């Protein structure tokens, strides 16, 4: 795919704004829409073209990427009267990078095929840091030839880019990711609290444990934020709760027991009730220390 393809980007939040910026820097014309225009000002200054509606983005782009909040938002931007599916030109590539429902991804794919569009579900992992540094893990579902066609676009935003299978496979893979993170975050927070209560320097403890068997992305990247008292979001608590609900629903449909995931969701919902829904996921520390 030519580097000069026009890319539409719907949703330029914490992660989306960095992802869109990489496309601009690589020379792609980028058309953007997000609910609050002020949040897109930096991208507009960098050369992105603002569009007043999702429909306008779809009508003027050869590749349309969406990075929104919830499955209900995905449903709206794809199936709404002024949505992507009814306004994109035939042959357009549609890439939903929101963490959303596998069933919804399959629904989008089915409708896209009817309209001669190419749909991929491509959720990401890596948080704000991964988005900023173009080091995201991107897990992709859809037709293999469509994946290969837009791989150069993915390569501008991430490093670990893996085709997982047919429509919905990317979202199912992201559920595996979130399930692993959910229980792991409990462990990270408990470890920091234990170190503090034992009178140890948590930073020194990290030097010993992060490169051993306990090592994880969360331990290396989020434990230092916890120690500094920085709970700004790389990924919002409210969005993680959304993801865990999707994972629990999917697991239930498959008859899978996920006690760690259930515990994490319960704790995060209690954390949200404490007023922390817009904090980063590592704010779970506050609930466990309460």
Buried (B, 14 or more C-beta within 10 A) or exposed (E): EEEEBBBBBBBBBBBBBBBBBBBBEBEBBBBBBBEEEEBBBBBBEEEBBBBEBBBBBBBBBBBBBBBBBBBEBBBBBBBBEBBBBBBBEEEBBBBBBBBBBBBBBBBBBEBBEEBEBBBBBBBBBBBBBBBBEBBBBBBBBBBEEBBEBBBBBBBBBBBEBBBBBBBBBBBBBBBEBBBBBBBBBBBBBBBBBEBBEEEEEBEEBBEEBBEEEBEBBBBEBBBBBBBEEEBEBBBBBBBBBBBBBBBBEBBEEEEEEBEBBBEBBEBBBEBBEEEBBBBBBBBBBBBBEE
